[in-house]
Amino acid sequence: MLFSLARPAIFLLDGETAHRLTLAALRLAPASAPPALDPVLAMQVAGIDFPTPVGLAPGFDKNAEVPHAMFGFGFGFVEIGTVTPLPQAGNPRPRLFRLVEDKAVINRMGFNNDGAGAVVERLVAGQKRTGAKSGIIGVNIGANKDSEDRIADYATMTRVMAPLARYLTVNISSPNTPGLRALQDAGALAALLDAVLEARGANRCPVFLKLAPDLEAADIDDITRIAIDKGLDALIVSNTTISRPALRSRHAGEAGGLSGAPLRDLAQQRLRDFRQASGGAIPLIGVGGIASAADAYARIRTGASLVQVYSALVYEGPGLAAQINRGLKALLKRDGFATLAEAVGAD
Ligand SMILES: Cc1cc2nc3c(=O)[nH]c(=O)nc-3n(C[C@H](O)[C@H](O)[C@H](O)COP(=O)(O)O)c2cc1C
């Protein structure tokens, strides 16, 4: 209600200014406990008990400024980042565009972030404040744009973040760091994952891999095989797309990754492809254009154990996660599933 009143004013600001103001307001909010473990919606992935399957996708809280405030909106988990070893400014502004008529976003932020040191300090301070009551915080890791050895950057980030994160996401699917997505190629991917898994050491923090939707069938087979061989804990499908389905907004021609409603069908199709390639041998997390309980439920029936949202928050407001949680329960009941786990991959 409040959001629908404020939305026209928020939409007068450019995307990045609106986002900064949102973060500033959230920094004033008290830390919230995560939603209570719901017996119907609870889901175990990689040994972690997720109270609900709806997570906040990375990019919203890149620097771990407000993860604890986000639990109050019904998120079962929050993924911060992408964080790189060194702080970096990202691309020149403007670099974030709302495509209102398309319910979409185009961004070419370029891994702007405060760097590992500052983020570690915030995560430690957050843990001190919330202790065992903290919700699940995953850390999405990346490489610096100017790094001469990107694989070494991922290994460094793993070493630094594994002791603090409930899970790590290796992000090699951002379209905004030139050459990054080449790490999805079979040879490079195997070397990268070896380095990450070795850097994780005895800690055994679960490792997820986040993929682009712009992959060919052969890539999907290779990636799935390597991920299973190496013992990765989950695949996240997907990041933003560099493809451009028919769009109406005046910002449609901006360079960068497209997210939101126009990504929905592509991300759903890629999830189906990864499910087919893996046959359920590795958990999947569905992301991209999810804006309702029906969207989330379709991903779950296709094989996702968890889902994440970001762009739809811009259009639907902060009540979205709680609304999806409620809607999922109703859909499960309608179809005769006692738990969410029973519905995973039902199609
Ligand atoms: C402004 C913006 C920044 C993003 N930054 C990151 C990022 O740093 N790391 C990452 O893995 N994904 C990032 N993403 C991608 C989202 O996490 C998500 O995969 C994508 O937007 C698709 O989901 P959605 O349609 O619900 O937004 C970003 C997305 C947006 C819109």
The ligand as an SDF file (V2000), in Angstrom:
LIG
                    3D

 31 33  0  0  0  0  0  0  0  0999 V2000
   21.0830   -3.7760  -10.8220 C   0  0  0  0  0  0  0  0  0  0  0  0
   21.4450   -5.2230  -10.8310 C   0  0  0  0  0  0  0  0  0  0  0  0
   22.6740   -5.6140  -10.3280 C   0  0  0  0  0  0  0  0  0  0  0  0
   23.0260   -6.9600  -10.3240 C   0  0  0  0  0  0  0  0  0  0  0  0
   24.2290   -7.3230   -9.7940 N   0  0  0  0  0  0  0  0  0  0  0  0
   24.5520   -8.6450   -9.7150 C   0  0  0  0  0  0  0  0  0  0  0  0
   25.7620   -9.0520   -9.1270 C   0  0  0  0  0  0  0  0  0  0  0  0
   26.5510   -8.2390   -8.6300 O   0  0  0  0  0  0  0  0  0  0  0  0
   26.0500  -10.3920   -9.0890 N   0  0  0  0  0  0  0  0  0  0  0  0
   25.1920  -11.3290   -9.6140 C   0  0  0  0  0  0  0  0  0  0  0  0
   25.4790  -12.5270   -9.5490 O   0  0  0  0  0  0  0  0  0  0  0  0
   24.0150  -10.9590  -10.1660 N   0  0  0  0  0  0  0  0  0  0  0  0
   23.6860   -9.6450  -10.2320 C   0  0  0  0  0  0  0  0  0  0  0  0
   22.4890   -9.2840  -10.7870 N   0  0  0  0  0  0  0  0  0  0  0  0
   21.6160  -10.3330  -11.3830 C   0  0  0  0  0  0  0  0  0  0  0  0
   20.5200  -10.7920  -10.4220 C   0  0  0  0  0  0  0  0  0  0  0  0
   21.0660  -11.3810   -9.2710 O   0  0  0  0  0  0  0  0  0  0  0  0
   19.5950  -11.8030  -11.1240 C   0  0  0  0  0  0  0  0  0  0  0  0
   20.3410  -12.9610  -11.4720 O   0  0  0  0  0  0  0  0  0  0  0  0
   18.9620  -11.2470  -12.3820 C   0  0  0  0  0  0  0  0  0  0  0  0
   18.6350   -9.8870  -12.2310 O   0  0  0  0  0  0  0  0  0  0  0  0
   17.7110  -12.0070  -12.7940 C   0  0  0  0  0  0  0  0  0  0  0  0
   16.7290  -11.9740  -11.7810 O   0  0  0  0  0  0  0  0  0  0  0  0
   15.5080  -10.9010  -11.7670 P   0  0  0  0  0  0  0  0  0  0  0  0
   14.8750  -10.9570  -13.1340 O   0  0  0  0  0  0  0  0  0  0  0  0
   14.6120  -11.3440  -10.6610 O   0  0  0  0  0  0  0  0  0  0  0  0
   16.1340   -9.5790  -11.5030 O   0  0  0  0  0  0  0  0  0  0  0  0
   22.1270   -7.9380  -10.8250 C   0  0  0  0  0  0  0  0  0  0  0  0
   20.8860   -7.5320  -11.3190 C   0  0  0  0  0  0  0  0  0  0  0  0
   20.5280   -6.2050  -11.3340 C   0  0  0  0  0  0  0  0  0  0  0  0
   19.1900   -5.8020  -11.8820 C   0  0  0  0  0  0  0  0  0  0  0  0
  1  2  1  0
  2  3  1  0
  2 30  2  0
  3  4  2  0
  4  5  1  0
  4 28  1  0
  5  6  2  0
  6  7  1  0
  6 13  1  0
  7  8  2  0
  7  9  1  0
  9 10  1  0
 10 11  2  0
 10 12  1  0
 12 13  2  0
 13 14  1  0
 14 15  1  0
 14 28  1  0
 15 16  1  0
 16 17  1  0
 16 18  1  0
 18 19  1  0
 18 20  1  0
 20 21  1  0
 20 22  1  0
 22 23  1  0
 23 24  1  0
 24 25  2  0
 24 26  1  0
 24 27  1  0
 28 29  2  0
 29 30  1  0
 30 31  1  0
M  END
$$$$
